Amino acid sequence: MNELEALVGSNQSALPSVNNIKDKESARRVAEEFEAMFLSQMLAPMFEPLETDGLTGGGAAERAFRPMLVEEYAKEMAQQGGIGLADQVYTEILRMQGLE
């Protein structure tokens, strides 16, 4: 098992597909989806230790919805430029698909 397989685990269906990309717009969308997925994986551990109980805590409901909130944070970060990963992935997709 390589590092990517270990990172993604059995959730490989969540990875954006680069098959059948025919234009630059689709390549950009897939690159941003990939960066959002990466950022989501990196942000999740930051939120895990936060307590959800207490006077204003959300308890079990907050714990249930937190992964969705982290995913939305990651999507927004990727759309706003992220960490530059989407740009690199975009360039590689274009090169691999011959769309340069």
VEXKELO-227050 format. One record per atom (N, C-alpha, C, O, CB): residue in one letter; x, y, z; atom name. Coordinates in steps of 0.1 Angstrom, whole numbers, m for minus. Each point is the difference from the previous one (the first is absolute). Glycine has a CB too. Layout:
{resn->A; c1->X; c2->Y; c3->Z; name->CA} $
...
***
This chain:
{resn->M; c1->9; c2->m12; c3->0; name->N} $
{resn->M; c1->m9; c2->12; c3->0; name->CA} $
{resn->M; c1->9; c2->12; c3->0; name->C} $
{resn->M; c1->9; c2->2; c3->9; name->O} $
{resn->M; c1->m28; c2->m14; c3->3; name->CB} $
{resn->N; c1->17; c2->21; c3->m22; name->N} $
{resn->N; c1->8; c2->12; c3->0; name->CA} $
{resn->N; c1->m5; c2->11; c3->9; name->C} $
{resn->N; c1->m11; c2->m2; c3->6; name->O} $
{resn->N; c1->17; c2->m3; c3->m30; name->CB} $
{resn->E; c1->1; c2->16; c3->25; name->N} $
{resn->E; c1->m4; c2->11; c3->9; name->CA} $
{resn->E; c1->m14; c2->6; c3->m3; name->C} $
{resn->E; c1->m8; c2->2; c3->9; name->O} $
{resn->E; c1->32; c2->3; c3->m6; name->CB} $
{resn->L; c1->m27; c2->m3; c3->m16; name->N} $
{resn->L; c1->m13; c2->5; c3->m3; name->CA} $
{resn->L; c1->m11; c2->m9; c3->4; name->C} $
{resn->L; c1->m11; c2->4; c3->5; name->O} $
{resn->L; c1->21; c2->8; c3->m24; name->CB} $
{resn->E; c1->m8; c2->m25; c3->16; name->N} $
{resn->E; c1->m11; c2->m10; c3->4; name->CA} $
{resn->E; c1->m1; c2->0; c3->15; name->C} $
{resn->E; c1->m12; c2->m2; c3->5; name->O} $
{resn->E; c1->17; c2->m12; c3->m25; name->CB} $
{resn->A; c1->6; c2->15; c3->27; name->N} $
{resn->A; c1->m1; c2->0; c3->15; name->CA} $
{resn->A; c1->m8; c2->13; c3->5; name->C} $
{resn->A; c1->m8; c2->m1; c3->9; name->O} $
{resn->A; c1->30; c2->m12; c3->m8; name->CB} $
{resn->L; c1->m19; c2->24; c3->m8; name->N} $
{resn->L; c1->m7; c2->13; c3->4; name->CA} $
{resn->L; c1->m15; c2->m1; c3->m3; name->C} $
{resn->L; c1->m8; c2->4; c3->9; name->O} $
{resn->L; c1->30; c2->8; c3->m13; name->CB} $
{resn->V; c1->m25; c2->m16; c3->m8; name->N} $
{resn->V; c1->m14; c2->m1; c3->m4; name->CA} $
{resn->V; c1->m7; c2->m12; c3->6; name->C} $
{resn->V; c1->m12; c2->1; c3->2; name->O} $
{resn->V; c1->18; c2->11; c3->m23; name->CB} $
{resn->G; c1->1; c2->m23; c3->23; name->N} $
{resn->G; c1->m6; c2->m12; c3->5; name->CA} $
{resn->G; c1->m11; c2->m6; c3->m10; name->C} $
{resn->G; c1->3; c2->0; c3->m12; name->O} $
{resn->G; c1->1; c2->9; c3->35; name->CB} $
{resn->S; c1->m14; c2->m13; c3->m18; name->N} $
{resn->S; c1->m11; c2->m7; c3->m8; name->CA} $
{resn->S; c1->m9; c2->10; c3->m6; name->C} $
{resn->S; c1->m10; c2->m3; c3->m7; name->O} $
{resn->S; c1->12; c2->m17; c3->21; name->CB} $
{resn->N; c1->0; c2->33; c3->m12; name->N} $
{resn->N; c1->m9; c2->11; c3->m4; name->CA} $
{resn->N; c1->5; c2->5; c3->m14; name->C} $
{resn->N; c1->m1; c2->12; c3->m2; name->O} $
{resn->N; c1->m5; c2->m6; c3->26; name->CB} $
{resn->Q; c1->11; c2->m14; c3->m33; name->N} $
{resn->Q; c1->5; c2->4; c3->m12; name->CA} $
{resn->Q; c1->m11; c2->5; c3->m10; name->C} $
{resn->Q; c1->3; c2->8; c3->m9; name->O} $
{resn->Q; c1->16; c2->m24; c3->12; name->CB} $
{resn->S; c1->m31; c2->13; c3->0; name->N} $
{resn->S; c1->m11; c2->5; c3->m9; name->CA} $
{resn->S; c1->m2; c2->15; c3->2; name->C} $
{resn->S; c1->m6; c2->6; c3->m8; name->O} $
{resn->S; c1->m5; c2->m29; c3->9; name->CB} $
{resn->A; c1->16; c2->28; c3->10; name->N} $
{resn->A; c1->m1; c2->14; c3->3; name->CA} $
{resn->A; c1->10; c2->9; c3->m8; name->C} $
{resn->A; c1->m2; c2->12; c3->m1; name->O} $
{resn->A; c1->m6; c2->m18; c3->24; name->CB} $
{resn->L; c1->18; c2->m1; c3->m28; name->N} $
{resn->L; c1->10; c2->8; c3->m8; name->CA} $
{resn->L; c1->m6; c2->4; c3->m13; name->C} $
{resn->L; c1->m7; c2->m7; c3->m7; name->O} $
{resn->L; c1->25; c2->m6; c3->17; name->CB} $
{resn->P; c1->m16; c2->26; c3->m14; name->N} $
{resn->P; c1->m5; c2->5; c3->m13; name->CA} $
{resn->P; c1->7; c2->m8; c3->m11; name->C} $
{resn->P; c1->12; c2->m4; c3->1; name->O} $
{resn->P; c1->m16; c2->27; c3->8; name->CB} $
{resn->S; c1->m4; c2->m26; c3->m19; name->N} $
{resn->S; c1->5; c2->m8; c3->m12; name->CA} $
{resn->S; c1->6; c2->9; c3->m10; name->C} $
{resn->S; c1->m6; c2->10; c3->m4; name->O} $
{resn->S; c1->m11; c2->m28; c3->9; name->CB} $
{resn->V; c1->29; c2->14; c3->m11; name->N} $
{resn->V; c1->6; c2->8; c3->m11; name->CA} $
{resn->V; c1->m3; c2->m7; c3->m13; name->C} $
{resn->V; c1->4; c2->5; c3->m11; name->O} $
{resn->V; c1->14; c2->3; c3->26; name->CB} $
{resn->N; c1->m26; c2->m19; c3->m15; name->N} $
{resn->N; c1->m3; c2->m6; c3->m12; name->CA} $
{resn->N; c1->m11; c2->8; c3->m8; name->C} $
{resn->N; c1->m8; c2->6; c3->6; name->O} $
{resn->N; c1->13; c2->m29; c3->5; name->CB} $
{resn->N; c1->m3; c2->23; c3->m24; name->N} $
{resn->N; c1->m10; c2->7; c3->m9; name->CA} $
{resn->N; c1->0; c2->15; c3->2; name->C} $
{resn->N; c1->m11; c2->6; c3->m3; name->O} $
{resn->N; c1->m2; c2->m27; c3->3; name->CB} $
{resn->I; c1->23; c2->27; c3->5; name->N} $
{resn->I; c1->1; c2->15; c3->0; name->CA} $
{resn->I; c1->2; c2->5; c3->m14; name->C} $
{resn->I; c1->11; c2->m4; c3->m6; name->O} $
{resn->I; c1->m2; c2->4; c3->30; name->CB} $
{resn->K; c1->m18; c2->8; c3->m29; name->N} $
{resn->K; c1->1; c2->4; c3->m14; name->CA} $
{resn->K; c1->4; c2->15; c3->m2; name->C} $
{resn->K; c1->4; c2->4; c3->m11; name->O} $
{resn->K; c1->m20; c2->m21; c3->6; name->CB} $
{resn->D; c1->15; c2->25; c3->16; name->N} $
{resn->D; c1->3; c2->14; c3->m1; name->CA} $
{resn->D; c1->6; c2->6; c3->13; name->C} $
{resn->D; c1->1; c2->m7; c3->10; name->O} $
{resn->D; c1->m20; c2->9; c3->m26; name->CB} $
{resn->K; c1->24; c2->10; c3->15; name->N} $
{resn->K; c1->8; c2->6; c3->11; name->CA} $
{resn->K; c1->m9; c2->3; c3->11; name->C} $
{resn->K; c1->4; c2->0; c3->12; name->O} $
{resn->K; c1->12; c2->9; c3->m28; name->CB} $
{resn->E; c1->m29; c2->m6; c3->14; name->N} $
{resn->E; c1->m9; c2->3; c3->11; name->CA} $
{resn->E; c1->m2; c2->m12; c3->8; name->C} $
{resn->E; c1->m1; c2->1; c3->13; name->O} $
{resn->E; c1->m11; c2->16; c3->m27; name->CB} $
{resn->S; c1->10; c2->m29; c3->8; name->N} $
{resn->S; c1->m2; c2->m12; c3->8; name->CA} $
{resn->S; c1->13; c2->m3; c3->8; name->C} $
{resn->S; c1->m1; c2->m5; c3->11; name->O} $
{resn->S; c1->m15; c2->m4; c3->m28; name->CB} $
{resn->A; c1->27; c2->11; c3->11; name->N} $
{resn->A; c1->13; c2->m2; c3->6; name->CA} $
{resn->A; c1->1; c2->8; c3->13; name->C} $
{resn->A; c1->5; c2->m4; c3->10; name->O} $
{resn->A; c1->6; c2->m2; c3->m32; name->CB} $
{resn->R; c1->m14; c2->19; c3->21; name->N} $
{resn->R; c1->0; c2->9; c3->11; name->CA} $
{resn->R; c1->m9; c2->m4; c3->11; name->C} $
{resn->R; c1->4; c2->0; c3->12; name->O} $
{resn->R; c1->2; c2->19; c3->m27; name->CB} $
{resn->R; c1->m18; c2->m23; c3->12; name->N} $
{resn->R; c1->m10; c2->m5; c3->10; name->CA} $
{resn->R; c1->5; c2->m12; c3->7; name->C} $
{resn->R; c1->m1; c2->m1; c3->12; name->O} $
{resn->R; c1->m17; c2->10; c3->m26; name->CB} $
{resn->V; c1->24; c2->m19; c3->7; name->N} $
{resn->V; c1->5; c2->m12; c3->6; name->CA} $
{resn->V; c1->12; c2->3; c3->9; name->C} $
{resn->V; c1->2; c2->m5; c3->11; name->O} $
{resn->V; c1->m10; c2->m8; c3->m30; name->CB} $
{resn->A; c1->17; c2->22; c3->15; name->N} $
{resn->A; c1->11; c2->4; c3->8; name->CA} $
{resn->A; c1->m4; c2->7; c3->13; name->C} $
{resn->A; c1->6; c2->m3; c3->10; name->O} $
{resn->A; c1->7; c2->6; c3->m31; name->CB} $
{resn->E; c1->m23; c2->5; c3->20; name->N} $
{resn->E; c1->m5; c2->7; c3->12; name->CA} $
{resn->E; c1->m7; c2->m10; c3->9; name->C} $
{resn->E; c1->1; c2->1; c3->13; name->O} $
{resn->E; c1->m4; c2->20; c3->m26; name->CB} $
{resn->E; c1->m4; c2->m31; c3->8; name->N} $
{resn->E; c1->m6; c2->m10; c3->8; name->CA} $
{resn->E; c1->10; c2->m8; c3->7; name->C} $
{resn->E; c1->m1; c2->m4; c3->12; name->O} $
{resn->E; c1->m18; c2->2; c3->m28; name->CB} $
{resn->F; c1->30; c2->m1; c3->9; name->N} $
{resn->F; c1->11; c2->m8; c3->6; name->CA} $
{resn->F; c1->6; c2->8; c3->12; name->C} $
{resn->F; c1->3; c2->m5; c3->11; name->O} $
{resn->F; c1->2; c2->m6; c3->m33; name->CB} $
{resn->E; c1->m2; c2->24; c3->19; name->N} $
{resn->E; c1->6; c2->9; c3->11; name->CA} $
{resn->E; c1->m10; c2->1; c3->12; name->C} $
{resn->E; c1->4; c2->m1; c3->11; name->O} $
{resn->E; c1->9; c2->14; c3->m28; name->CB} $
{resn->A; c1->m26; c2->m12; c3->14; name->N} $
{resn->A; c1->m10; c2->0; c3->11; name->CA} $
{resn->A; c1->0; c2->m13; c3->8; name->C} $
{resn->A; c1->0; c2->1; c3->13; name->O} $
{resn->A; c1->m14; c2->15; c3->m27; name->CB} $
{resn->M; c1->15; c2->m27; c3->7; name->N} $
{resn->M; c1->1; c2->m13; c3->8; name->CA} $
{resn->M; c1->13; c2->0; c3->8; name->C} $
{resn->M; c1->m1; c2->m5; c3->12; name->O} $
{resn->M; c1->m12; c2->m7; c3->m30; name->CB} $
{resn->F; c1->24; c2->16; c3->13; name->N} $
{resn->F; c1->13; c2->0; c3->7; name->CA} $
{resn->F; c1->m1; c2->9; c3->12; name->C} $
{resn->F; c1->3; c2->m4; c3->11; name->O} $
{resn->F; c1->9; c2->0; c3->m32; name->CB} $
{resn->L; c1->m18; c2->17; c3->19; name->N} $
{resn->L; c1->m1; c2->9; c3->11; name->CA} $
{resn->L; c1->m9; c2->m5; c3->11; name->C} $
{resn->L; c1->2; c2->2; c3->12; name->O} $
{resn->L; c1->2; c2->16; c3->m28; name->CB} $
{resn->S; c1->m15; c2->m25; c3->12; name->N} $
{resn->S; c1->m9; c2->m6; c3->10; name->CA} $
{resn->S; c1->7; c2->m10; c3->9; name->C} $
{resn->S; c1->m3; c2->0; c3->12; name->O} $
{resn->S; c1->m16; c2->4; c3->m29; name->CB} $
{resn->Q; c1->27; c2->m12; c3->10; name->N} $
{resn->Q; c1->8; c2->m10; c3->8; name->CA} $
{resn->Q; c1->10; c2->6; c3->10; name->C} $
{resn->Q; c1->2; c2->m5; c3->10; name->O} $
{resn->Q; c1->m5; c2->m11; c3->m30; name->CB} $
{resn->M; c1->8; c2->28; c3->16; name->N} $
{resn->M; c1->10; c2->7; c3->8; name->CA} $
{resn->M; c1->m7; c2->8; c3->11; name->C} $
{resn->M; c1->6; c2->1; c3->11; name->O} $
{resn->M; c1->9; c2->0; c3->m31; name->CB} $
{resn->L; c1->m27; c2->4; c3->18; name->N} $
{resn->L; c1->m7; c2->8; c3->10; name->CA} $
{resn->L; c1->m7; c2->m9; c3->10; name->C} $
{resn->L; c1->m1; c2->4; c3->12; name->O} $
{resn->L; c1->m2; c2->14; c3->m29; name->CB} $
{resn->A; c1->m1; c2->m30; c3->14; name->N} $
{resn->A; c1->m8; c2->m8; c3->9; name->CA} $
{resn->A; c1->6; c2->m2; c3->13; name->C} $
{resn->A; c1->m6; c2->1; c3->11; name->O} $
{resn->A; c1->m3; c2->m12; c3->m31; name->CB} $
{resn->P; c1->22; c2->8; c3->21; name->N} $
{resn->P; c1->6; c2->m3; c3->13; name->CA} $
{resn->P; c1->1; c2->13; c3->9; name->C} $
{resn->P; c1->0; c2->m1; c3->12; name->O} $
{resn->P; c1->14; c2->m16; c3->m23; name->CB} $
{resn->M; c1->m15; c2->29; c3->5; name->N} $
{resn->M; c1->0; c2->12; c3->8; name->CA} $
{resn->M; c1->m13; c2->1; c3->8; name->C} $
{resn->M; c1->m1; c2->6; c3->11; name->O} $
{resn->M; c1->16; c2->5; c3->m28; name->CB} $
{resn->F; c1->m26; c2->m16; c3->11; name->N} $
{resn->F; c1->m13; c2->2; c3->7; name->CA} $
{resn->F; c1->m4; c2->m12; c3->9; name->C} $
{resn->F; c1->m9; c2->1; c3->8; name->O} $
{resn->F; c1->2; c2->12; c3->m28; name->CB} $
{resn->E; c1->14; c2->m24; c3->18; name->N} $
{resn->E; c1->m4; c2->m12; c3->8; name->CA} $
{resn->E; c1->1; c2->2; c3->16; name->C} $
{resn->E; c1->m9; c2->m4; c3->7; name->O} $
{resn->E; c1->17; c2->m10; c3->m26; name->CB} $
{resn->P; c1->3; c2->21; c3->24; name->N} $
{resn->P; c1->1; c2->1; c3->14; name->CA} $
{resn->P; c1->m10; c2->10; c3->6; name->C} $
{resn->P; c1->0; c2->1; c3->13; name->O} $
{resn->P; c1->24; c2->m8; c3->m15; name->CB} $
{resn->L; c1->m31; c2->15; c3->m6; name->N} $
{resn->L; c1->m8; c2->11; c3->6; name->CA} $
{resn->L; c1->m12; c2->m7; c3->7; name->C} $
{resn->L; c1->m7; c2->m9; c3->m5; name->O} $
{resn->L; c1->14; c2->25; c3->m13; name->CB} $
{resn->E; c1->m10; c2->m11; c3->30; name->N} $
{resn->E; c1->m11; c2->m5; c3->8; name->CA} $
{resn->E; c1->m13; c2->5; c3->m6; name->C} $
{resn->E; c1->m1; c2->12; c3->m5; name->O} $
{resn->E; c1->15; c2->m13; c3->25; name->CB} $
{resn->T; c1->m24; c2->m7; c3->m20; name->N} $
{resn->T; c1->m13; c2->4; c3->m5; name->CA} $
{resn->T; c1->m11; c2->1; c3->11; name->C} $
{resn->T; c1->m11; c2->3; c3->m3; name->O} $
{resn->T; c1->17; c2->m14; c3->m19; name->CB} $
{resn->D; c1->m2; c2->8; c3->34; name->N} $
{resn->D; c1->m9; c2->1; c3->11; name->CA} $
{resn->D; c1->2; c2->13; c3->7; name->C} $
{resn->D; c1->9; c2->8; c3->m3; name->O} $
{resn->D; c1->m9; c2->m33; c3->6; name->CB} $
{resn->G; c1->m9; c2->28; c3->7; name->N} $
{resn->G; c1->1; c2->12; c3->7; name->CA} $
{resn->G; c1->m12; c2->9; c3->m2; name->C} $
{resn->G; c1->m10; c2->m5; c3->m6; name->O} $
{resn->G; c1->35; c2->4; c3->5; name->CB} $
{resn->L; c1->m24; c2->12; c3->6; name->N} $
{resn->L; c1->m12; c2->9; c3->0; name->CA} $
{resn->L; c1->m5; c2->3; c3->m14; name->C} $
{resn->L; c1->m12; c2->0; c3->m3; name->O} $
{resn->L; c1->21; c2->10; c3->24; name->CB} $
{resn->T; c1->1; c2->m7; c3->m30; name->N} $
{resn->T; c1->m4; c2->4; c3->m14; name->CA} $
{resn->T; c1->4; c2->m11; c3->m10; name->C} $
{resn->T; c1->m1; c2->2; c3->m12; name->O} $
{resn->T; c1->3; c2->22; c3->18; name->CB} $
{resn->G; c1->2; c2->m35; c3->m1; name->N} $
{resn->G; c1->5; c2->m11; c3->m9; name->CA} $
{resn->G; c1->m12; c2->m7; c3->m7; name->C} $
{resn->G; c1->m11; c2->1; c3->5; name->O} $
{resn->G; c1->30; c2->m4; c3->9; name->CB} $
{resn->G; c1->m16; c2->m3; c3->m25; name->N} $
{resn->G; c1->m11; c2->m6; c3->m8; name->CA} $
{resn->G; c1->m1; c2->m15; c3->3; name->C} $
{resn->G; c1->m9; c2->m7; c3->m6; name->O} $
{resn->G; c1->13; c2->24; c3->m12; name->CB} $
{resn->G; c1->5; c2->m23; c3->26; name->N} $
{resn->G; c1->m1; c2->m14; c3->4; name->CA} $
{resn->G; c1->1; c2->m9; c3->m12; name->C} $
{resn->G; c1->8; c2->2; c3->m9; name->O} $
{resn->G; c1->m23; c2->5; c3->28; name->CB} $
{resn->A; c1->6; c2->m17; c3->m19; name->N} $
{resn->A; c1->1; c2->m11; c3->m10; name->CA} $
{resn->A; c1->m3; c2->6; c3->m14; name->C} $
{resn->A; c1->6; c2->m5; c3->m10; name->O} $
{resn->A; c1->m13; c2->m12; c3->27; name->CB} $
{resn->A; c1->m2; c2->26; c3->m18; name->N} $
{resn->A; c1->m3; c2->6; c3->m14; name->CA} $
{resn->A; c1->12; c2->7; c3->m5; name->C} $
{resn->A; c1->2; c2->m1; c3->m12; name->O} $
{resn->A; c1->m26; c2->4; c3->19; name->CB} $
{resn->E; c1->31; c2->4; c3->1; name->N} $
{resn->E; c1->12; c2->7; c3->m5; name->CA} $
{resn->E; c1->10; c2->m10; c3->m4; name->C} $
{resn->E; c1->7; c2->3; c3->m11; name->O} $
{resn->E; c1->m12; c2->17; c3->26; name->CB} $
{resn->R; c1->7; c2->m30; c3->m8; name->N} $
{resn->R; c1->10; c2->m10; c3->m4; name->CA} $
{resn->R; c1->m4; c2->m7; c3->m13; name->C} $
{resn->R; c1->8; c2->m3; c3->m8; name->O} $
{resn->R; c1->m3; c2->m1; c3->32; name->CB} $
{resn->A; c1->m18; c2->3; c3->m27; name->N} $
{resn->A; c1->m5; c2->m7; c3->m12; name->CA} $
{resn->A; c1->2; c2->9; c3->m12; name->C} $
{resn->A; c1->3; c2->m4; c3->m11; name->O} $
{resn->A; c1->m19; c2->m8; c3->24; name->CB} $
{resn->F; c1->14; c2->25; c3->m11; name->N} $
{resn->F; c1->1; c2->10; c3->m12; name->CA} $
{resn->F; c1->14; c2->6; c3->m2; name->C} $
{resn->F; c1->2; c2->6; c3->m10; name->O} $
{resn->F; c1->m26; c2->m2; c3->14; name->CB} $
{resn->R; c1->33; c2->m6; c3->6; name->N} $
{resn->R; c1->13; c2->6; c3->m1; name->CA} $
{resn->R; c1->7; c2->m4; c3->m13; name->C} $
{resn->R; c1->6; c2->9; c3->m7; name->O} $
{resn->R; c1->m5; c2->m8; c3->32; name->CB} $
{resn->P; c1->m1; c2->m14; c3->m29; name->N} $
{resn->P; c1->7; c2->m3; c3->m12; name->CA} $
{resn->P; c1->m5; c2->7; c3->m13; name->C} $
{resn->P; c1->8; c2->3; c3->m9; name->O} $
{resn->P; c1->m4; c2->m25; c3->19; name->CB} $
{resn->M; c1->m17; c2->24; c3->m10; name->N} $
{resn->M; c1->m6; c2->8; c3->m11; name->CA} $
{resn->M; c1->5; c2->14; c3->0; name->C} $
{resn->M; c1->3; c2->6; c3->m11; name->O} $
{resn->M; c1->m23; c2->m21; c3->11; name->CB} $
{resn->L; c1->21; c2->21; c3->12; name->N} $
{resn->L; c1->5; c2->14; c3->1; name->CA} $
{resn->L; c1->14; c2->1; c3->m5; name->C} $
{resn->L; c1->4; c2->9; c3->m7; name->O} $
{resn->L; c1->m20; c2->m5; c3->26; name->CB} $
{resn->V; c1->25; c2->m14; c3->m14; name->N} $
{resn->V; c1->14; c2->0; c3->m5; name->CA} $
{resn->V; c1->1; c2->m1; c3->m15; name->C} $
{resn->V; c1->8; c2->6; c3->m6; name->O} $
{resn->V; c1->m2; c2->m16; c3->29; name->CB} $
{resn->E; c1->m15; c2->1; c3->m29; name->N} $
{resn->E; c1->1; c2->m1; c3->m14; name->CA} $
{resn->E; c1->m4; c2->13; c3->m7; name->C} $
{resn->E; c1->6; c2->3; c3->m10; name->O} $
{resn->E; c1->m12; c2->m28; c3->13; name->CB} $
{resn->E; c1->m4; c2->32; c3->2; name->N} $
{resn->E; c1->m4; c2->12; c3->m6; name->CA} $
{resn->E; c1->11; c2->11; c3->1; name->C} $
{resn->E; c1->3; c2->8; c3->m9; name->O} $
{resn->E; c1->m27; c2->m14; c3->14; name->CB} $
{resn->Y; c1->31; c2->6; c3->7; name->N} $
{resn->Y; c1->11; c2->9; c3->2; name->CA} $
{resn->Y; c1->11; c2->m3; c3->m11; name->C} $
{resn->Y; c1->5; c2->9; c3->m6; name->O} $
{resn->Y; c1->m10; c2->m7; c3->31; name->CB} $
{resn->A; c1->8; c2->m15; c3->m27; name->N} $
{resn->A; c1->10; c2->m4; c3->m10; name->CA} $
{resn->A; c1->m4; c2->4; c3->m14; name->C} $
{resn->A; c1->8; c2->5; c3->m7; name->O} $
{resn->A; c1->m2; c2->m24; c3->22; name->CB} $
{resn->K; c1->m19; c2->17; c3->m18; name->N} $
{resn->K; c1->m4; c2->4; c3->m14; name->CA} $
{resn->K; c1->1; c2->15; c3->m2; name->C} $
{resn->K; c1->5; c2->4; c3->m11; name->O} $
{resn->K; c1->m21; c2->m23; c3->11; name->CB} $
{resn->E; c1->13; c2->27; c3->10; name->N} $
{resn->E; c1->1; c2->15; c3->m1; name->CA} $
{resn->E; c1->14; c2->4; c3->m1; name->C} $
{resn->E; c1->4; c2->9; c3->m8; name->O} $
{resn->E; c1->m25; c2->m7; c3->21; name->CB} $
{resn->M; c1->30; c2->m8; c3->m5; name->N} $
{resn->M; c1->14; c2->3; c3->m1; name->CA} $
{resn->M; c1->6; c2->m3; c3->m14; name->C} $
{resn->M; c1->7; c2->8; c3->m5; name->O} $
{resn->M; c1->m5; c2->m13; c3->30; name->CB} $
{resn->A; c1->m6; c2->m7; c3->m31; name->N} $
{resn->A; c1->5; c2->m3; c3->m13; name->CA} $
{resn->A; c1->m5; c2->9; c3->m10; name->C} $
{resn->A; c1->7; c2->4; c3->m10; name->O} $
{resn->A; c1->m6; c2->m28; c3->17; name->CB} $
{resn->Q; c1->m14; c2->29; c3->m6; name->N} $
{resn->Q; c1->m5; c2->9; c3->m10; name->CA} $
{resn->Q; c1->6; c2->14; c3->1; name->C} $
{resn->Q; c1->1; c2->7; c3->m10; name->O} $
{resn->Q; c1->m22; c2->m20; c3->11; name->CB} $
{resn->Q; c1->26; c2->16; c3->10; name->N} $
{resn->Q; c1->7; c2->13; c3->2; name->CA} $
{resn->Q; c1->15; c2->0; c3->m2; name->C} $
{resn->Q; c1->6; c2->10; c3->3; name->O} $
{resn->Q; c1->m24; c2->m5; c3->14; name->CB} $
{resn->G; c1->23; c2->m16; c3->m22; name->N} $
{resn->G; c1->14; c2->m1; c3->m4; name->CA} $
{resn->G; c1->7; c2->m10; c3->9; name->C} $
{resn->G; c1->11; c2->m4; c3->m4; name->O} $
{resn->G; c1->m12; c2->28; c3->m3; name->CB} $
{resn->G; c1->m4; c2->m28; c3->18; name->N} $
{resn->G; c1->6; c2->m11; c3->8; name->CA} $
{resn->G; c1->14; c2->2; c3->3; name->C} $
{resn->G; c1->5; c2->11; c3->3; name->O} $
{resn->G; c1->m21; c2->m25; c3->m13; name->CB} $
{resn->I; c1->24; c2->3; c3->9; name->N} $
{resn->I; c1->14; c2->0; c3->3; name->CA} $
{resn->I; c1->8; c2->m2; c3->m13; name->C} $
{resn->I; c1->12; c2->m2; c3->0; name->O} $
{resn->I; c1->m17; c2->m7; c3->22; name->CB} $
{resn->G; c1->m1; c2->10; c3->m34; name->N} $
{resn->G; c1->7; c2->m1; c3->m12; name->CA} $
{resn->G; c1->0; c2->m14; c3->m6; name->C} $
{resn->G; c1->6; c2->m2; c3->m11; name->O} $
{resn->G; c1->7; c2->22; c3->18; name->CB} $
{resn->L; c1->m18; c2->m29; c3->0; name->N} $
{resn->L; c1->0; c2->m14; c3->m5; name->CA} $
{resn->L; c1->m8; c2->m2; c3->m12; name->C} $
{resn->L; c1->3; c2->m7; c3->m9; name->O} $
{resn->L; c1->0; c2->m1; c3->32; name->CB} $
{resn->A; c1->m15; c2->15; c3->m24; name->N} $
{resn->A; c1->m9; c2->m1; c3->m12; name->CA} $
{resn->A; c1->8; c2->4; c3->m12; name->C} $
{resn->A; c1->m2; c2->m6; c3->m11; name->O} $
{resn->A; c1->m18; c2->10; c3->25; name->CB} $
{resn->D; c1->28; c2->7; c3->m13; name->N} $
{resn->D; c1->7; c2->5; c3->m12; name->CA} $
{resn->D; c1->10; c2->m11; c3->m5; name->C} $
{resn->D; c1->1; c2->m2; c3->m12; name->O} $
{resn->D; c1->m3; c2->25; c3->21; name->CB} $
{resn->Q; c1->9; c2->m30; c3->0; name->N} $
{resn->Q; c1->9; c2->m10; c3->m4; name->CA} $
{resn->Q; c1->m7; c2->m12; c3->m6; name->C} $
{resn->Q; c1->4; c2->m5; c3->m10; name->O} $
{resn->Q; c1->11; c2->12; c3->28; name->CB} $
{resn->V; c1->m26; c2->m11; c3->m12; name->N} $
{resn->V; c1->m8; c2->m11; c3->m5; name->CA} $
{resn->V; c1->m6; c2->3; c3->m14; name->C} $
{resn->V; c1->0; c2->m8; c3->m9; name->O} $
{resn->V; c1->m5; c2->1; c3->33; name->CB} $
{resn->Y; c1->0; c2->19; c3->m25; name->N} $
{resn->Y; c1->m6; c2->5; c3->m13; name->CA} $
{resn->Y; c1->11; c2->m1; c3->m11; name->C} $
{resn->Y; c1->m3; c2->m5; c3->m11; name->O} $
{resn->Y; c1->m13; c2->21; c3->24; name->CB} $
{resn->T; c1->28; c2->m11; c3->m10; name->N} $
{resn->T; c1->10; c2->m1; c3->m10; name->CA} $
{resn->T; c1->3; c2->m14; c3->m4; name->C} $
{resn->T; c1->2; c2->m3; c3->m12; name->O} $
{resn->T; c1->8; c2->24; c3->21; name->CB} $
{resn->E; c1->m9; c2->m30; c3->0; name->N} $
{resn->E; c1->3; c2->m14; c3->m3; name->CA} $
{resn->E; c1->m12; c2->m7; c3->m7; name->C} $
{resn->E; c1->3; c2->m8; c3->m9; name->O} $
{resn->E; c1->11; c2->7; c3->29; name->CB} $
{resn->I; c1->m26; c2->5; c3->m17; name->N} $
{resn->I; c1->m12; c2->m6; c3->m7; name->CA} $
{resn->I; c1->1; c2->4; c3->m15; name->C} $
{resn->I; c1->m2; c2->m8; c3->m9; name->O} $
{resn->I; c1->m12; c2->9; c3->30; name->CB} $
{resn->L; c1->17; c2->12; c3->m23; name->N} $
{resn->L; c1->1; c2->5; c3->m14; name->CA} $
{resn->L; c1->11; c2->m7; c3->m7; name->C} $
{resn->L; c1->m2; c2->m4; c3->m12; name->O} $
{resn->L; c1->m7; c2->27; c3->19; name->CB} $
{resn->R; c1->20; c2->m25; c3->m1; name->N} $
{resn->R; c1->11; c2->m7; c3->m6; name->CA} $
{resn->R; c1->m3; c2->m14; c3->m3; name->C} $
{resn->R; c1->2; c2->m5; c3->m11; name->O} $
{resn->R; c1->14; c2->19; c3->23; name->CB} $
{resn->M; c1->m23; c2->m21; c3->m3; name->N} $
{resn->M; c1->m3; c2->m14; c3->m2; name->CA} $
{resn->M; c1->m11; c2->m2; c3->m11; name->C} $
{resn->M; c1->0; c2->m10; c3->m7; name->O} $
{resn->M; c1->6; c2->6; c3->31; name->CB} $
{resn->Q; c1->m15; c2->14; c3->m25; name->N} $
{resn->Q; c1->m11; c2->m2; c3->m9; name->CA} $
{resn->Q; c1->3; c2->7; c3->m14; name->C} $
{resn->Q; c1->m8; c2->m1; c3->m9; name->O} $
{resn->Q; c1->m8; c2->1; c3->29; name->CB} $
{resn->G; c1->28; c2->6; c3->m20; name->N} $
{resn->G; c1->4; c2->6; c3->m13; name->CA} $
{resn->G; c1->m8; c2->13; c3->m3; name->C} $
{resn->G; c1->m2; c2->3; c3->m12; name->O} $
{resn->G; c1->8; c2->m26; c3->3; name->CB} $
{resn->L; c1->m10; c2->30; c3->19; name->N} $
{resn->L; c1->m8; c2->12; c3->m2; name->CA} $
{resn->L; c1->8; c2->13; c3->2; name->C} $
{resn->L; c1->m6; c2->11; c3->0; name->O} $
{resn->L; c1->m14; c2->m24; c3->8; name->CB} $
{resn->E; c1->32; c2->12; c3->m7; name->N} $
{resn->E; c1->9; c2->12; c3->2; name->CA} $
{resn->E; c1->m2; c2->11; c3->m10; name->C} $
{resn->E; c1->6; c2->10; c3->1; name->O} $
{resn->E; c1->10; c2->m24; c3->10; name->CB} $
***
